[in-house]
Amino acid sequence: MRQFLRFICFSLCYFAEVEIDVEAEPFTKIQLEKSIGAEIRQKVNFNDFESTINTWETSWAKTDDKPLIVTELTITPDQKGFDATVMWGDAPTKIKGKIQKFTTLPVLAATVSDKDIIQESHLSYVRFPDTQVNMGIALKKEDIIGKSPRKGRALKIEEPLRLTDFERPIVVHKGDRVNLSYVDPSFEVTTIATARNNGSVGDKIIFEVGSKKTVQATVTREGQAEIRANL
């Protein structure tokens, strides 16, 4: 008998919990925007965005006992707005709204000078609306790391950075004597050469070797360059 009573009590508690779980949530503007946002996510090719509806009538909140259904949703060609039909009960309503896209950008975490070479430690990441993400903006850390601010540029911290705000630092200057290596799959030979041009890491510049002989080599770091055989 005791086991039977326990089973009855357990069953009543279980069904009571299920009934509470499926109880309709209050119908609010936030709830509507969340539902529309879920539909938008299936129709666009970006993930970070916020959607807002243009109108909200307080009388709609009185229908919180009815399920909310987004029956139709169309994205504008520029993907900055939407038209939707929502329904709760038997009352369809057409609404319009905006889509605001966001992008997370690398920014300076502290002030730097034109003598600094940007490292990962100089950067942090901030989320910006797409209205602040224009052509020429540095979109990823690789656009900045290893470069230096151009002279005369006053760069603000935690603000979008332009690609033209930076330049690769000169590590080999005209007249510098550097170690020039010829790299082959089976051997490597190093000699001393004189730079004819300025160069940053990755630049191919002219070097003078021996008695006025010139070769083109790639700057690999300060004081070093190399010629790699075709592998």
Summary of the structure (lengths in Angstrom):
residues: 231
radius of gyration: 31.7
end to end distance: 85.6
largest distance: 109.0
contacts: 580
relative contact order: 0.09
helix: 22%
strand: 40%
